[in-house]
Amino acid sequence: MTKQIEMVQFTIHTSSTSGFPTWDSPLIFNHKVENFDTKDLQLTLYIGQHLNFDHVISDGKLNLDDAEAWEEKYRQAPMDGSYEDFLQWCKDNDYIDDYAVERYTVN
């Protein structure tokens, strides 16, 4: 008998200040559920910079004070809930525009 593997797929949408999709939107990635948790998702989005940076850039320049506050707030995102709870927090706080989470199994 083949062991079934539980997978989770994330589709993340972000956009620029003009409302056009960014180069990474939609970002679609998959992970084995047993090897991935909400903290991993937070780190994956941050390292890949698949987040909205709109409010820390003005006149084409990064405002370092705003960027530090933006990063600090992101570090405070709730990690004790589900993927959906974390992604909804990101959406509500303008770190992403939208998301979808799907679970499936493979043999």
C-alpha positions in Angstrom: 0.0 0.0 0.0 1.3 3.4 -0.9 1.4 6.0 1.8 -0.6 9.1 1.0 1.1 12.5 1.5 -0.9 15.5 2.6 0.0 18.6 0.7 -0.9 22.3 1.0 -0.9 24.8 -1.9 -0.7 28.5 -1.4 -1.6 31.1 -4.1 -0.6 34.6 -3.0 -1.5 37.8 -4.9 0.3 41.1 -4.4 0.3 44.3 -6.5 2.2 47.5 -7.0 1.0 50.9 -5.9 -0.7 51.4 -9.3 -2.7 48.2 -8.7 -1.0 46.1 -11.4 0.2 42.6 -10.4 3.8 42.4 -9.3 6.3 40.0 -10.9 5.5 37.4 -8.3 1.8 37.5 -8.5 0.3 35.1 -8.3 2.9 33.2 -6.3 2.0 29.5 -6.2 3.9 27.1 -4.0 3.3 23.7 -2.5 4.6 22.0 0.7 4.1 18.7 2.5 1.9 19.5 5.5 4.0 17.3 7.8 7.1 19.4 7.1 5.6 22.9 7.0 4.0 25.2 9.5 2.8 28.8 9.8 6.2 30.0 10.9 7.7 28.5 7.7 5.0 30.3 5.6 5.9 33.6 7.3 9.6 33.1 6.6 9.0 31.9 3.0 7.0 35.0 2.1 9.5 37.3 3.8 12.7 35.8 2.3 11.1 35.7 -1.1 9.8 39.2 -0.6 6.4 38.1 -1.9 4.8 40.9 0.2 3.5 44.4 -0.6 6.2 47.0 0.0 4.1 49.9 -1.3 3.8 51.8 2.0 7.5 51.9 2.7 8.6 53.3 -0.7 7.9 56.9 -1.6 9.2 58.8 -4.7 10.9 55.6 -5.7 13.0 55.4 -2.6 12.9 53.1 0.4 12.1 54.9 3.6 14.3 53.0 6.1 12.2 54.1 9.2 9.0 52.9 7.6 10.7 49.7 6.4 11.9 48.8 9.9 8.4 49.5 11.3 6.9 47.4 8.5 9.3 44.5 9.2 8.7 44.7 13.0 4.9 44.6 12.6 5.3 41.6 10.2 7.3 39.7 12.9 4.4 40.2 15.2 1.9 38.3 12.9 0.0 35.6 14.7 1.8 32.2 14.4 -0.4 30.1 16.6 -3.4 29.7 14.2 -4.0 28.2 10.9 -2.4 29.2 7.5 -5.6 30.9 6.7 -5.5 32.9 10.0 -2.0 34.1 9.2 -2.8 34.9 5.5 -5.9 36.8 6.5 -3.8 38.9 8.9 -1.4 39.6 6.1 -4.3 40.7 3.8 -5.9 42.8 6.5 -2.6 44.6 7.2 -1.8 45.1 3.5 1.2 42.7 3.3 -0.7 40.7 0.5 -3.7 41.5 -1.6 -5.4 38.1 -1.6 -4.7 34.4 -1.1 -6.1 30.9 -1.6 -5.1 27.8 0.4 -5.9 24.3 -0.9 -5.1 20.9 0.6 -4.8 17.7 -1.4 -3.1 14.3 -1.1 -0.7 12.5 -3.4 0.4 8.9 -3.5 
